[in-house]
Amino acid sequence: MEAYPPFSELPTSTKLAGESAFSRWKAAGIHLGISVFIALAVVAAMLLFWYPAPYFNAMGGSGLLLLVVGVDVILGPLITLIIFNTKKKSLKFDLLFVVVIQVAALAYGVSTMFQARPVYTVFNKDRFDVVIAADISDKERAKGTDEAYKSSPLTGPVILAMKFPDDPKEVQRMLISGIESRAFTQYYEPYTTHAKTAAASSRSFAEVLKSNPQSAEKIKVFLAENKLEESKVGFLSLYTRNLDMTVILDRQSGKILAFAPIAP
């Protein structure tokens, strides 16, 4: 019977082929681990600071999250797995190119999330509107006198109220400017000064059930889970770019008690 040569005497090309295959999976695994760590850090910042509950779903955060995960966690390591070969002279350049593209795509995704983050929830006459960072014009922001509104918050939306100007010409300018009224930060005021107005504008439990009977059971369950009494709460609409919700507030004081993921 013919004896096979020991492993040490096998042709060099045979060992290199096995080594290359092993290194490819190892390199892709390392790339995946780093990518997962970065993605988790981005998601943590997104959920804790930029899109706290209930704004994540209301602002379409899941779509933005898929963008980050798809590019950072899946695409980058997959390309590394495909192109990695220790025999290639251009391997370092190829890997560097992949990393540069991946970082650029991640930076774009993070920048998009940052600009689309909710910065204010504004009581606007008879409803609440969510204002995102991209809504606010630097030119209009500069017209304000309150330093608190000179820059957008970084840790979730601040609840405010909108006071329209008394000057009819200014109101007309706002209407024809093409900018939503909620984004004129120079007319922002603390919500507490308008809380009673919000309470007076809110609808009672009976009125909500009459206008939105299909959500009656959901509303009752939500109130029960949050230990809110039907007779003591009022309802106002909360409009966002992705999902309309309902603000539940104290019928007397106007204090905001909860945000319900229910259509107004």
KOLKOL-271840 format. One record per residue (C-alpha): residue number from 1; residue in three letters; x, y, z. Coordinates in Angstrom, 2 decimals. Example, Ala and Ser with C-alpha at 12.3 -4.5 7.8 and 13.67 -1.06 7.14 Angstrom:
KOLKOL-271840
<tordren num="1" residu="Ala" X="12.30" Y="-4.50" Z="7.80"/>
<tordren num="2" residu="Ser" X="13.67" Y="-1.06" Z="7.14"/>
end
This chain:
KOLKOL-271840
<tordren num="1" residu="Met" X="0.00" Y="0.00" Z="0.00"/>
<tordren num="2" residu="Glu" X="1.34" Y="3.42" Z="-0.98"/>
<tordren num="3" residu="Ala" X="2.17" Y="5.63" Z="1.99"/>
<tordren num="4" residu="Tyr" X="1.06" Y="9.26" Z="1.93"/>
<tordren num="5" residu="Pro" X="3.71" Y="11.92" Z="2.72"/>
<tordren num="6" residu="Pro" X="3.49" Y="13.74" Z="6.06"/>
<tordren num="7" residu="Phe" X="1.67" Y="17.09" Z="6.16"/>
<tordren num="8" residu="Ser" X="4.98" Y="18.96" Z="6.42"/>
<tordren num="9" residu="Glu" X="6.00" Y="17.66" Z="3.00"/>
<tordren num="10" residu="Leu" X="2.82" Y="18.66" Z="1.20"/>
<tordren num="11" residu="Pro" X="3.21" Y="21.27" Z="-1.55"/>
<tordren num="12" residu="Thr" X="3.23" Y="24.85" Z="-0.30"/>
<tordren num="13" residu="Ser" X="0.30" Y="25.77" Z="-2.55"/>
<tordren num="14" residu="Thr" X="-1.92" Y="23.22" Z="-0.79"/>
<tordren num="15" residu="Lys" X="-1.25" Y="24.73" Z="2.64"/>
<tordren num="16" residu="Leu" X="-1.73" Y="28.24" Z="1.41"/>
<tordren num="17" residu="Ala" X="-5.10" Y="27.37" Z="-0.06"/>
<tordren num="18" residu="Gly" X="-6.33" Y="26.06" Z="3.30"/>
<tordren num="19" residu="Glu" X="-4.79" Y="28.95" Z="5.16"/>
<tordren num="20" residu="Ser" X="-6.40" Y="31.49" Z="2.83"/>
<tordren num="21" residu="Ala" X="-9.83" Y="29.94" Z="3.27"/>
<tordren num="22" residu="Phe" X="-9.43" Y="29.98" Z="7.05"/>
<tordren num="23" residu="Ser" X="-8.15" Y="33.57" Z="7.05"/>
<tordren num="24" residu="Arg" X="-11.06" Y="34.74" Z="4.91"/>
<tordren num="25" residu="Trp" X="-13.64" Y="33.59" Z="7.47"/>
<tordren num="26" residu="Lys" X="-11.54" Y="34.84" Z="10.35"/>
<tordren num="27" residu="Ala" X="-11.15" Y="38.27" Z="8.76"/>
<tordren num="28" residu="Ala" X="-14.88" Y="38.46" Z="8.02"/>
<tordren num="29" residu="Gly" X="-15.64" Y="37.41" Z="11.61"/>
<tordren num="30" residu="Ile" X="-13.39" Y="40.13" Z="13.05"/>
<tordren num="31" residu="His" X="-14.95" Y="42.66" Z="10.70"/>
<tordren num="32" residu="Leu" X="-18.41" Y="41.52" Z="11.75"/>
<tordren num="33" residu="Gly" X="-17.57" Y="41.81" Z="15.45"/>
<tordren num="34" residu="Ile" X="-16.28" Y="45.37" Z="15.07"/>
<tordren num="35" residu="Ser" X="-19.28" Y="46.31" Z="12.92"/>
<tordren num="36" residu="Val" X="-21.76" Y="44.90" Z="15.45"/>
<tordren num="37" residu="Phe" X="-20.09" Y="46.85" Z="18.27"/>
<tordren num="38" residu="Ile" X="-20.29" Y="50.11" Z="16.30"/>
<tordren num="39" residu="Ala" X="-23.89" Y="49.44" Z="15.28"/>
<tordren num="40" residu="Leu" X="-24.92" Y="48.76" Z="18.89"/>
<tordren num="41" residu="Ala" X="-23.32" Y="52.04" Z="19.97"/>
<tordren num="42" residu="Val" X="-25.25" Y="53.91" Z="17.27"/>
<tordren num="43" residu="Val" X="-28.53" Y="52.18" Z="18.17"/>
<tordren num="44" residu="Ala" X="-27.99" Y="52.93" Z="21.87"/>
<tordren num="45" residu="Ala" X="-27.45" Y="56.64" Z="21.12"/>
<tordren num="46" residu="Met" X="-30.47" Y="56.61" Z="18.86"/>
<tordren num="47" residu="Leu" X="-32.83" Y="55.07" Z="21.42"/>
<tordren num="48" residu="Leu" X="-31.52" Y="56.77" Z="24.55"/>
<tordren num="49" residu="Phe" X="-30.95" Y="60.29" Z="23.26"/>
<tordren num="50" residu="Trp" X="-32.30" Y="61.04" Z="19.80"/>
<tordren num="51" residu="Tyr" X="-35.43" Y="58.89" Z="19.61"/>
<tordren num="52" residu="Pro" X="-36.67" Y="58.08" Z="23.12"/>
<tordren num="53" residu="Ala" X="-40.00" Y="56.28" Z="23.42"/>
<tordren num="54" residu="Pro" X="-42.52" Y="56.82" Z="21.95"/>
<tordren num="55" residu="Tyr" X="-40.75" Y="58.78" Z="19.20"/>
<tordren num="56" residu="Phe" X="-38.76" Y="55.88" Z="17.74"/>
<tordren num="57" residu="Asn" X="-41.77" Y="54.26" Z="16.05"/>
<tordren num="58" residu="Ala" X="-43.57" Y="57.55" Z="15.48"/>
<tordren num="59" residu="Met" X="-40.64" Y="58.99" Z="13.51"/>
<tordren num="60" residu="Gly" X="-39.94" Y="55.88" Z="11.44"/>
<tordren num="61" residu="Gly" X="-36.85" Y="54.94" Z="13.40"/>
<tordren num="62" residu="Ser" X="-37.07" Y="51.29" Z="12.36"/>
<tordren num="63" residu="Gly" X="-36.41" Y="52.20" Z="8.72"/>
<tordren num="64" residu="Leu" X="-33.35" Y="54.25" Z="9.65"/>
<tordren num="65" residu="Leu" X="-32.16" Y="51.45" Z="11.89"/>
<tordren num="66" residu="Leu" X="-32.37" Y="48.96" Z="9.02"/>
<tordren num="67" residu="Leu" X="-30.24" Y="51.30" Z="6.93"/>
<tordren num="68" residu="Val" X="-27.48" Y="51.36" Z="9.54"/>
<tordren num="69" residu="Val" X="-27.60" Y="47.64" Z="10.28"/>
<tordren num="70" residu="Gly" X="-27.82" Y="46.68" Z="6.62"/>
<tordren num="71" residu="Val" X="-24.77" Y="48.70" Z="5.62"/>
<tordren num="72" residu="Asp" X="-22.62" Y="48.39" Z="8.71"/>
<tordren num="73" residu="Val" X="-23.30" Y="44.89" Z="9.99"/>
<tordren num="74" residu="Ile" X="-24.11" Y="42.93" Z="6.84"/>
<tordren num="75" residu="Leu" X="-22.65" Y="44.54" Z="3.73"/>
<tordren num="76" residu="Gly" X="-19.14" Y="45.36" Z="5.02"/>
<tordren num="77" residu="Pro" X="-18.26" Y="41.92" Z="6.49"/>
<tordren num="78" residu="Leu" X="-19.84" Y="40.19" Z="3.49"/>
<tordren num="79" residu="Ile" X="-17.59" Y="42.08" Z="1.07"/>
<tordren num="80" residu="Thr" X="-14.59" Y="41.23" Z="3.23"/>
<tordren num="81" residu="Leu" X="-15.53" Y="37.55" Z="3.06"/>
<tordren num="82" residu="Ile" X="-15.74" Y="37.72" Z="-0.73"/>
<tordren num="83" residu="Ile" X="-12.55" Y="39.64" Z="-1.54"/>
<tordren num="84" residu="Phe" X="-10.19" Y="38.46" Z="1.21"/>
<tordren num="85" residu="Asn" X="-7.26" Y="36.46" Z="-0.19"/>
<tordren num="86" residu="Thr" X="-3.76" Y="36.53" Z="1.31"/>
<tordren num="87" residu="Lys" X="-2.26" Y="35.94" Z="-2.13"/>
<tordren num="88" residu="Lys" X="-3.58" Y="39.23" Z="-3.50"/>
<tordren num="89" residu="Lys" X="-1.00" Y="41.98" Z="-3.60"/>
<tordren num="90" residu="Ser" X="-3.77" Y="44.58" Z="-3.46"/>
<tordren num="91" residu="Leu" X="-5.42" Y="43.06" Z="-0.38"/>
<tordren num="92" residu="Lys" X="-4.56" Y="45.95" Z="1.95"/>
<tordren num="93" residu="Phe" X="-5.87" Y="48.48" Z="-0.54"/>
<tordren num="94" residu="Asp" X="-9.04" Y="46.45" Z="-1.13"/>
<tordren num="95" residu="Leu" X="-9.75" Y="46.17" Z="2.60"/>
<tordren num="96" residu="Leu" X="-9.03" Y="49.86" Z="3.14"/>
<tordren num="97" residu="Phe" X="-11.42" Y="50.71" Z="0.32"/>
<tordren num="98" residu="Val" X="-14.15" Y="48.57" Z="1.91"/>
<tordren num="99" residu="Val" X="-13.64" Y="50.26" Z="5.28"/>
<tordren num="100" residu="Val" X="-13.73" Y="53.74" Z="3.73"/>
<tordren num="101" residu="Ile" X="-16.98" Y="52.97" Z="1.88"/>
<tordren num="102" residu="Gln" X="-18.48" Y="51.44" Z="5.00"/>
<tordren num="103" residu="Val" X="-17.52" Y="54.40" Z="7.20"/>
<tordren num="104" residu="Ala" X="-18.86" Y="56.85" Z="4.61"/>
<tordren num="105" residu="Ala" X="-22.17" Y="54.98" Z="4.40"/>
<tordren num="106" residu="Leu" X="-22.41" Y="54.78" Z="8.20"/>
<tordren num="107" residu="Ala" X="-21.63" Y="58.48" Z="8.53"/>
<tordren num="108" residu="Tyr" X="-24.36" Y="59.27" Z="6.02"/>
<tordren num="109" residu="Gly" X="-26.85" Y="57.11" Z="7.91"/>
<tordren num="110" residu="Val" X="-25.97" Y="58.63" Z="11.28"/>
<tordren num="111" residu="Ser" X="-26.13" Y="62.14" Z="9.82"/>
<tordren num="112" residu="Thr" X="-29.57" Y="61.39" Z="8.38"/>
<tordren num="113" residu="Met" X="-30.78" Y="60.09" Z="11.74"/>
<tordren num="114" residu="Phe" X="-29.33" Y="63.11" Z="13.51"/>
<tordren num="115" residu="Gln" X="-31.06" Y="65.60" Z="11.19"/>
<tordren num="116" residu="Ala" X="-34.34" Y="63.69" Z="11.36"/>
<tordren num="117" residu="Arg" X="-34.34" Y="63.42" Z="15.15"/>
<tordren num="118" residu="Pro" X="-37.29" Y="65.02" Z="17.00"/>
<tordren num="119" residu="Val" X="-36.16" Y="68.11" Z="18.91"/>
<tordren num="120" residu="Tyr" X="-39.44" Y="69.73" Z="20.01"/>
<tordren num="121" residu="Thr" X="-43.02" Y="68.65" Z="20.66"/>
<tordren num="122" residu="Val" X="-44.99" Y="71.86" Z="20.23"/>
<tordren num="123" residu="Phe" X="-48.52" Y="72.63" Z="21.36"/>
<tordren num="124" residu="Asn" X="-49.97" Y="74.42" Z="18.35"/>
<tordren num="125" residu="Lys" X="-53.45" Y="75.90" Z="18.97"/>
<tordren num="126" residu="Asp" X="-55.40" Y="72.66" Z="19.33"/>
<tordren num="127" residu="Arg" X="-52.87" Y="69.91" Z="18.73"/>
<tordren num="128" residu="Phe" X="-49.24" Y="68.89" Z="19.19"/>
<tordren num="129" residu="Asp" X="-46.67" Y="68.81" Z="16.39"/>
<tordren num="130" residu="Val" X="-43.28" Y="67.12" Z="16.44"/>
<tordren num="131" residu="Val" X="-40.49" Y="69.29" Z="15.05"/>
<tordren num="132" residu="Ile" X="-37.36" Y="67.63" Z="13.70"/>
<tordren num="133" residu="Ala" X="-33.95" Y="69.26" Z="13.57"/>
<tordren num="134" residu="Ala" X="-34.07" Y="69.62" Z="9.79"/>
<tordren num="135" residu="Asp" X="-37.34" Y="71.61" Z="10.00"/>
<tordren num="136" residu="Ile" X="-35.69" Y="74.59" Z="11.68"/>
<tordren num="137" residu="Ser" X="-34.12" Y="77.33" Z="9.60"/>
<tordren num="138" residu="Asp" X="-30.96" Y="78.94" Z="11.00"/>
<tordren num="139" residu="Lys" X="-32.22" Y="82.26" Z="9.65"/>
<tordren num="140" residu="Glu" X="-35.49" Y="82.04" Z="11.57"/>
<tordren num="141" residu="Arg" X="-33.78" Y="80.69" Z="14.67"/>
<tordren num="142" residu="Ala" X="-31.46" Y="83.72" Z="14.73"/>
<tordren num="143" residu="Lys" X="-34.47" Y="86.03" Z="15.02"/>
<tordren num="144" residu="Gly" X="-35.38" Y="84.69" Z="18.44"/>
<tordren num="145" residu="Thr" X="-34.31" Y="86.36" Z="21.67"/>
<tordren num="146" residu="Asp" X="-34.52" Y="83.36" Z="23.99"/>
<tordren num="147" residu="Glu" X="-31.14" Y="81.64" Z="24.19"/>
<tordren num="148" residu="Ala" X="-32.86" Y="78.37" Z="25.13"/>
<tordren num="149" residu="Tyr" X="-34.04" Y="77.98" Z="21.53"/>
<tordren num="150" residu="Lys" X="-30.86" Y="79.09" Z="19.77"/>
<tordren num="151" residu="Ser" X="-29.75" Y="75.49" Z="19.35"/>
<tordren num="152" residu="Ser" X="-31.62" Y="72.22" Z="19.12"/>
<tordren num="153" residu="Pro" X="-31.52" Y="69.83" Z="22.09"/>
<tordren num="154" residu="Leu" X="-29.46" Y="66.66" Z="21.76"/>
<tordren num="155" residu="Thr" X="-31.26" Y="64.49" Z="24.30"/>
<tordren num="156" residu="Gly" X="-34.77" Y="64.07" Z="23.04"/>
<tordren num="157" residu="Pro" X="-37.61" Y="66.48" Z="22.25"/>
<tordren num="158" residu="Val" X="-38.54" Y="69.31" Z="24.61"/>
<tordren num="159" residu="Ile" X="-42.25" Y="70.00" Z="25.11"/>
<tordren num="160" residu="Leu" X="-43.10" Y="73.61" Z="24.25"/>
<tordren num="161" residu="Ala" X="-45.95" Y="75.77" Z="23.05"/>
<tordren num="162" residu="Met" X="-46.34" Y="78.04" Z="20.04"/>
<tordren num="163" residu="Lys" X="-47.59" Y="81.60" Z="20.46"/>
<tordren num="164" residu="Phe" X="-48.51" Y="83.22" Z="17.18"/>
<tordren num="165" residu="Pro" X="-47.54" Y="86.88" Z="16.65"/>
<tordren num="166" residu="Asp" X="-50.15" Y="89.61" Z="16.91"/>
<tordren num="167" residu="Asp" X="-48.87" Y="91.39" Z="13.79"/>
<tordren num="168" residu="Pro" X="-51.01" Y="90.29" Z="10.77"/>
<tordren num="169" residu="Lys" X="-48.10" Y="91.00" Z="8.40"/>
<tordren num="170" residu="Glu" X="-45.85" Y="88.62" Z="10.34"/>
<tordren num="171" residu="Val" X="-48.55" Y="85.95" Z="10.29"/>
<tordren num="172" residu="Gln" X="-48.86" Y="86.40" Z="6.53"/>
<tordren num="173" residu="Arg" X="-45.09" Y="86.13" Z="6.14"/>
<tordren num="174" residu="Met" X="-45.14" Y="82.88" Z="8.07"/>
<tordren num="175" residu="Leu" X="-47.91" Y="81.48" Z="5.91"/>
<tordren num="176" residu="Ile" X="-46.20" Y="82.24" Z="2.60"/>
<tordren num="177" residu="Ser" X="-42.68" Y="81.35" Z="3.74"/>
<tordren num="178" residu="Gly" X="-43.09" Y="77.68" Z="2.93"/>
<tordren num="179" residu="Ile" X="-42.00" Y="76.84" Z="6.48"/>
<tordren num="180" residu="Glu" X="-44.39" Y="75.05" Z="8.78"/>
<tordren num="181" residu="Ser" X="-45.52" Y="77.35" Z="11.61"/>
<tordren num="182" residu="Arg" X="-44.26" Y="74.86" Z="14.19"/>
<tordren num="183" residu="Ala" X="-40.67" Y="75.53" Z="13.10"/>
<tordren num="184" residu="Phe" X="-40.62" Y="79.27" Z="13.93"/>
<tordren num="185" residu="Thr" X="-38.59" Y="78.97" Z="17.11"/>
<tordren num="186" residu="Gln" X="-38.74" Y="82.70" Z="17.86"/>
<tordren num="187" residu="Tyr" X="-42.36" Y="82.18" Z="18.92"/>
<tordren num="188" residu="Tyr" X="-41.71" Y="79.26" Z="21.25"/>
<tordren num="189" residu="Glu" X="-42.74" Y="79.56" Z="24.88"/>
<tordren num="190" residu="Pro" X="-42.68" Y="77.14" Z="27.82"/>
<tordren num="191" residu="Tyr" X="-45.54" Y="74.68" Z="27.68"/>
<tordren num="192" residu="Thr" X="-46.50" Y="75.42" Z="31.28"/>
<tordren num="193" residu="Thr" X="-47.72" Y="78.88" Z="30.26"/>
<tordren num="194" residu="His" X="-50.14" Y="77.30" Z="27.79"/>
<tordren num="195" residu="Ala" X="-51.07" Y="74.14" Z="29.67"/>
<tordren num="196" residu="Lys" X="-54.51" Y="75.42" Z="30.66"/>
<tordren num="197" residu="Thr" X="-55.22" Y="76.34" Z="27.03"/>
<tordren num="198" residu="Ala" X="-54.23" Y="72.84" Z="25.98"/>
<tordren num="199" residu="Ala" X="-56.56" Y="71.38" Z="28.61"/>
<tordren num="200" residu="Ala" X="-59.44" Y="73.53" Z="27.36"/>
<tordren num="201" residu="Ser" X="-58.73" Y="72.47" Z="23.76"/>
<tordren num="202" residu="Ser" X="-58.62" Y="68.77" Z="24.59"/>
<tordren num="203" residu="Arg" X="-61.44" Y="66.36" Z="23.89"/>
<tordren num="204" residu="Ser" X="-63.12" Y="64.30" Z="26.53"/>
<tordren num="205" residu="Phe" X="-63.12" Y="60.52" Z="26.63"/>
<tordren num="206" residu="Ala" X="-66.73" Y="60.44" Z="25.37"/>
<tordren num="207" residu="Glu" X="-65.90" Y="62.74" Z="22.44"/>
<tordren num="208" residu="Val" X="-62.94" Y="60.60" Z="21.42"/>
<tordren num="209" residu="Leu" X="-64.98" Y="57.42" Z="21.49"/>
<tordren num="210" residu="Lys" X="-67.69" Y="59.09" Z="19.41"/>
<tordren num="211" residu="Ser" X="-65.28" Y="60.30" Z="16.72"/>
<tordren num="212" residu="Asn" X="-63.01" Y="57.27" Z="16.80"/>
<tordren num="213" residu="Pro" X="-65.13" Y="54.24" Z="17.77"/>
<tordren num="214" residu="Gln" X="-62.78" Y="51.77" Z="16.08"/>
<tordren num="215" residu="Ser" X="-60.09" Y="52.59" Z="18.66"/>
<tordren num="216" residu="Ala" X="-62.41" Y="52.49" Z="21.69"/>
<tordren num="217" residu="Glu" X="-61.09" Y="49.23" Z="23.06"/>
<tordren num="218" residu="Lys" X="-57.44" Y="50.23" Z="22.56"/>
<tordren num="219" residu="Ile" X="-58.03" Y="53.52" Z="24.38"/>
<tordren num="220" residu="Lys" X="-59.75" Y="51.81" Z="27.31"/>
<tordren num="221" residu="Val" X="-56.94" Y="49.27" Z="27.63"/>
<tordren num="222" residu="Phe" X="-54.27" Y="51.98" Z="27.45"/>
<tordren num="223" residu="Leu" X="-55.96" Y="54.05" Z="30.16"/>
<tordren num="224" residu="Ala" X="-56.34" Y="51.00" Z="32.39"/>
<tordren num="225" residu="Glu" X="-52.70" Y="49.95" Z="31.94"/>
<tordren num="226" residu="Asn" X="-51.49" Y="53.45" Z="32.80"/>
<tordren num="227" residu="Lys" X="-53.97" Y="53.84" Z="35.69"/>
<tordren num="228" residu="Leu" X="-55.64" Y="56.89" Z="34.17"/>
<tordren num="229" residu="Glu" X="-59.24" Y="57.77" Z="34.96"/>
<tordren num="230" residu="Glu" X="-61.49" Y="58.32" Z="31.97"/>
<tordren num="231" residu="Ser" X="-63.26" Y="61.31" Z="33.53"/>
<tordren num="232" residu="Lys" X="-60.05" Y="63.16" Z="34.41"/>
<tordren num="233" residu="Val" X="-58.13" Y="63.06" Z="31.14"/>
<tordren num="234" residu="Gly" X="-58.30" Y="64.94" Z="27.86"/>
<tordren num="235" residu="Phe" X="-57.06" Y="63.98" Z="24.41"/>
<tordren num="236" residu="Leu" X="-55.17" Y="65.96" Z="21.76"/>
<tordren num="237" residu="Ser" X="-53.66" Y="64.83" Z="18.49"/>
<tordren num="238" residu="Leu" X="-49.89" Y="64.41" Z="18.11"/>
<tordren num="239" residu="Tyr" X="-48.74" Y="64.68" Z="14.51"/>
<tordren num="240" residu="Thr" X="-45.41" Y="63.23" Z="13.39"/>
<tordren num="241" residu="Arg" X="-43.91" Y="62.42" Z="10.01"/>
<tordren num="242" residu="Asn" X="-44.60" Y="58.72" Z="10.20"/>
<tordren num="243" residu="Leu" X="-47.25" Y="57.83" Z="12.77"/>
<tordren num="244" residu="Asp" X="-49.96" Y="60.02" Z="14.29"/>
<tordren num="245" residu="Met" X="-50.49" Y="59.50" Z="18.00"/>
<tordren num="246" residu="Thr" X="-52.53" Y="60.92" Z="20.87"/>
<tordren num="247" residu="Val" X="-51.42" Y="63.05" Z="23.80"/>
<tordren num="248" residu="Ile" X="-53.29" Y="62.30" Z="27.01"/>
<tordren num="249" residu="Leu" X="-53.30" Y="65.16" Z="29.51"/>
<tordren num="250" residu="Asp" X="-54.91" Y="66.17" Z="32.75"/>
<tordren num="251" residu="Arg" X="-58.28" Y="67.68" Z="31.94"/>
<tordren num="252" residu="Gln" X="-57.86" Y="70.41" Z="34.57"/>
<tordren num="253" residu="Ser" X="-54.17" Y="71.38" Z="34.64"/>
<tordren num="254" residu="Gly" X="-53.10" Y="70.41" Z="31.13"/>
<tordren num="255" residu="Lys" X="-50.20" Y="68.36" Z="32.47"/>
<tordren num="256" residu="Ile" X="-49.12" Y="65.74" Z="29.94"/>
<tordren num="257" residu="Leu" X="-49.70" Y="62.27" Z="31.36"/>
<tordren num="258" residu="Ala" X="-48.89" Y="59.92" Z="28.50"/>
<tordren num="259" residu="Phe" X="-48.42" Y="59.48" Z="24.76"/>
<tordren num="260" residu="Ala" X="-50.71" Y="56.82" Z="23.32"/>
<tordren num="261" residu="Pro" X="-49.77" Y="54.96" Z="20.11"/>
<tordren num="262" residu="Ile" X="-53.35" Y="55.35" Z="18.92"/>
<tordren num="263" residu="Ala" X="-54.65" Y="57.35" Z="15.97"/>
<tordren num="264" residu="Pro" X="-56.28" Y="60.63" Z="17.14"/>
end
